[in-house]
Amino acid sequence: MRAVITVIGKDMVGILAKVSTKCAEHNINVLEVTQSILQDMFAMIMMVDIDKSDVPFTQFAEEMAAMGADMGMAIHAMHEDIFESMHRI
């Protein structure tokens, strides 16, 4: 099963490192990453494999949101199925 993680906020050192470290802590594998910096704003989308995660996905999503709040950013994690349903026309 896969999930999508989005990160939006003011650019700073270590964003990718912090997000990928949190994934690694829970045995979540990063499959793909795309990121852009628009002036001083950072935007990233990650596709991750959550099959071997050691925590329920809801807990992981809450941890990511809390980490984002601590960093002054918006970090959202959602199941791929939900993400695709939201963006289907």
PyMOL commands that set and color helices and strands:
alter all, ss='L'
color gray80, all
select helices_A, chain A and resi 15-25+57-71+80-86
alter helices_A, ss='H'
color red, helices_A
select strands_A, chain A and resi 2-10+29-38+41-49+74-79
alter strands_A, ss='S'
color yellow, strands_A
deselect
rebuild
show_as cartoon
